[in-house]
């Protein structure tokens, strides 16, 4: 039997909460949002940082605010380059022209 798809959700606001709760049945997504402290129970696991959320993930869903999107990308990129299961990388739309920051 194939292992469940591991999903990371960056952002736990209105959209992130709905997505994380909807994805909880097939396999608990790891969720990070700086406004929400880590939580071991009461919904999807909230972790301490972006890197912890994306480590080993098959899919990363970023639903951060515009103001937080670049920081989420930069904090996640070193992990996603070799840390995503299957060796995938992080693809960030709309951040062309930002050089090494994106």
Helices and strands as residue ranges (DSSP letters): E 7-10, H 14-23, E 30-32, E 45-46, H 50-54, E 59-62, H 66-83, G 85-87, G 99-101
